[in-house]
Every structure is written in C-alpha cells, then in structure tokens.
C-alpha cells in the first residue's frame, strides 16, 4: 500500500513540474515578444528604454518577494510607465509570464 501511495505522489509531483515548465516556456515566449524591450533578456532592465523609464529589475528581491497575484495584477493593469496587458494577454498567459519571471530568482542563486 505504501508503494502505491509513493508512486501516486511521485506521479503527481512530476505532472506538476511538467506543467510548471510548460507554463514557463509559454511565459518565456510572451516575455521575448512583449517584455524584453524594457526589461532586457536577463530581466535586469538595463536596456536603453528600461533605464530611461526606470523599468523594474525582475530579478530583484523587491519583485521576487511579491506574491504571484501581485505580479499578475501589475502585468494585467500596468504600473507607472508599464502598459496594461489585459487587452492582449489571457489570464493563463499572464500566469505563464509570472512563472517565467520566477525562474530569474532561481538563476540568480546559481
């Protein structure tokens, strides 16, 4: 019985990891299309435009310490000079971008 429970738990965990990776891959594609101009490919906002408009460094603790719902709200509604994306991105797209942004914290720790 314990083996069955362990197998089910492993399957559930691997399914969750696969789903998160798939979502992050979709988020990366959207990020490359819509966000990289200001936030840069490394998300540190060191592009010419990013510096000019003082775009957020998405690798920073200030950003990474926010809840997913807070980041989703910023993407959906904009903030400061960042435009609103609610008219171009679905809720699933926005969640995917947040999943991708979360990967920048992991990269910083490596």
Beta strands, then each sheet from edge to edge (+ up, - down):
end
